[in-house]
Structures are given as structure tokens and as C-alpha cells.
Amino acid sequence: MEELALGESLAETIRVQSPRHGDVARWARGLFEALAHLHARGLVHRDIKPANLMLSGLRRSPVRIIDFGIAAAAGSAPEPGISSGTVHYMSPEQASGGVAEPSWDVYAMGLVLLELLTGSKAFPGTAIESLVARTLRSPEIPDHLGDWAVLLRSLTAMDPKERPTAAHASAMAARLIPVVPSPSQDSPDKPRGLVAAGQCRTVRVFPSRRHRQQA
């Protein structure tokens, strides 16, 4: 069965804009929640990348993971001749051809978030250059990212045992979401339900792109 979903991928988002850190934190929380759901059922996506992460624009599920074409059971060995992911987002152990582990998805998501925040791939270059680089070092994470740097270094640790679970990563991302003032903090002289001039909220209209995902 297929689900027809409308929206844009994070690959398109990276190409056309620099998203706000608060938005990235909200997306990260939702995406890690989705990964936790998948991992709890013994599955590994194996191909987390911007093109497979979608902004749906829906309140119920604003972000979605799509394309489970090469998902595999945790602990399963790679199949000869079958692609096991996208080079620029593979974990070091996935690049080395190890058995599928949930930590692969966590690492890949860390690289996606780093790219969203900096606008650049962590390991650019040819496929071979990218693969070799990640087996030799961790990605370079700018200190100016502040609290984000702590999360990103954890997600992309060389040792998979040092990476958080998807559920833990979701909780960590949630702490990076800016606090929105409650209604009680509004000025008593400002009528509720009204928006001051110049404070109108911009609603983004997503292009009518269609993505089909296998269920």
C-alpha cells in the first residue's frame, strides 16, 4: 500500500534557504521520534538523508521519513550487490559493511542536522573521499553552534556506543526548541486575539510536490 504525501524534502529546504535553529530543533524532535518508533520494532532505515526527510506541513505530523526501500532488520548483514545507503550520510561502521544497527540512523541524522545548520555537507568530495574521511575522523562541528554542538558531537561520535538512542536524541532536541511566551506573559493592555501591526505571521506555502512511500 502507498501513501500519497504532499510537501517538500529537506534537500529542497537546504537548497533554497537557511532554516531557523528553532525550526530545525522541532524537525529533529519529530524525526527522532519517528526513528525511535522504527527502532523499537527492530528495523533500521539505512538511508537517512535530506531527500528522504519530508516537511508535510501537517500539524499532526509536520515531518516524515520516507523511502523504506532498503530498510533492514537490526543485526542483519549487508546483502551482496545491494546498496546499503547514501555515501555522504553513512556512519563509519555502515561504510565498512557491518551489520545493520539503529546507531547508523542516529549518525546519519546527525549529519543531516549539521548540514541544515551550516549549509554544507560534513564529508564533501567524491564517494571514495567521503567514505575514507568518516573512517578517519569525526565531522567538524563549529563551536558557534553552541548547545547544538553538544548534540551534534554526540550524534556523530565515532564509537556507536557513545551515540544516544533515537528516543534520547529526541529529548535532547526538544530542549533546543525556543520557549514560546505563554498568554499570561502578554501585555495586559493588548487585547487577546489581536496581532500588532508588523507582527503578522507568515505562512509558507509548500510547492505541490508528490512523494510516494511504501507502507
N, C-alpha and C positions, 0 to 999 in steps of 0.2 A: 504494500500500500504506500502511496506517495502523498505528501502534504505539499500543497502549493503555498509558498510563503512570499510575501512582498517585502521589499526593503533593500538595503544596501549592505555590502560586506565591509568589514574593517579595512580591507585592502583599498577599497574606494575611498573610505574616510581618510586614510593616511595620505592618499594621493592628492586630495583636494583641500585638506585643512589640517590645522594643528589643534586637536581636541583639548578642551579644558581638563585639568587634572581631576577635578571633581567628577566629570563625566566618565573619565577613564576608570576611576575608582568604583563607580556604580556598575559599569560594564564588567569590571573584574570580579566584583562580588557575585553578580549573576552568572558569569561564565564558570567560575569555580564551583558555584552551587550545582550547576549542570554537570560538571566533571565529577563532583562528589557522588551525584546520583548514578552516573555511569560506572564509576569505580566500585561503588557498593554492590553492583550487580556483576562484578568480576570481569568487566570489559575495559579495554584500553583503546582510545580513539586512534592513536598513532599518526595522525596527520593534522595536528592543531597548527593553524596558520591564519593570517588575516583573511584570506579568501574563504575560509571555512567558518568564519565567525560573522554572524549577521545581526544588524540592527533592525529589528522588526517594526519599531515604532508603536508596539502594543504595550499597554500598561501592565497586562498580565505577565508577559514575557518579553521585555524590551530587547533582550539579546538572546541569540540562539546559536547553537553549534550545529552545523550541517555537514553532510557528506560523510557517512559512516562506511564508505565502501571498503576501507581496509582495516576497519576495527577488528580487534582480535581479543581472545580470552587472555587474561593476565597469566603470565607464566608460559605462554605458548612460544615456540621457537619460530624464527622467520622462515617463510616458505621460499625455497629456491626459485629465483626468477620472478618473484612477486615484490613490487615496490612496497617499502615499509615506511613511507613518509616523504616529506619535502626537505631537501638538504639543508636549506638555510634555517630551519627551525628544529632540527633533530637534536636530541640530547647526545652527549658523548657516547653513552652506552648503546643508544639506538644506532648511532653511526657505526659502532663497532660490531653490530649484528647480534646483540644479546637477546635474551628472551623478553617479551613484552611486559612492561611494568607500568603502573599508574604514574610513577615518578617521571616517566617520559613526557606525559601530557602536561604535568606541572612545569617542567623545564621549558617546554615549547611555549606554554602560555606566558612564562616569564619573558621570553624573547619577544613575543608579540607585544606585551605591555611596554617593554623597553622601546620598541620601535614606535609605538603610539606616542610615547612621551618625548622622544628625541627626533623622530622623523627619519631615522637611519637604521638599517639592519645592523645587528650586533656583529655578524660574521659575513661581510660582503665578499665579493670576488667570485671566482669560478666555483663550481661544485666541489672540486678537489680541494681548493684553497680553503673554502668554508668548512669542509669536513675536518681537515687537518687542524685548523685553528682551534676548533672547540675541544679537541682532544688534548691540546697543549695548555689552554688557559681558560679562565672564566671570562665572560664578556666584560667589556669596560663600561662601568656604570658611573656617570658623572655625579660628583658629590653635591652639586647644586640641586639635585632632585630631592634632597632632604630625607624625609621619612620614607619616601618611595624607594630610595636607595637601599634601605634596610630590607624591605620586602623583596626587591628585585635580586639582591645578592643571595637571599635565602632561597628563592625560587630557582635560581640558576647555579646553585652550588655544584661543584664538580662531582662531589660524592652524593649519589642519590639518597643515601640515608640521612643526609643533612637537610634535605628539602622537606617542606611541610606537606601534609596531605592536602588534597584539594579542599576539604572541609575547613581545615585550619587556615589555608590561604584565603578562603572566602571571608573568614572572620577578620583576618589581618587587613584585607582590602576594605572591609566595611569601616574600619577605624580611620581610613583615609578619606572617607566621604565628608565633605564640609557640613557643619551643623547648620541647619536652617532655623532662624529665629521663630519661636512659637508665636501664635497670635497675641498672647498676653504681653509680648515684648514690643508690640506695635505702639505707636504714639496714641494716647487717649483722645487726642484732638482729630485723629484721622479716621473718618468713617470706615467701618469694615465693609469689605466688598468693593471698595473703590481703589483704583490704581492711580498714583500720582502721575502727572504728565512726564513723559520721558522714561517711564518705568514699565512700559508695555512689554510683555513677554513675547519673544519671537518664537514662532512655531515653525519648525523646519519641515518642509515637505519632501519626502523621500522620492527619488525617481522611481518610476514604475518598472522595477526590475523583478523578474520572477526567478525563484530558485526552487528547484525540486530536490527534496531529500528523501532518501529511502527510510522507511519505518519498519 
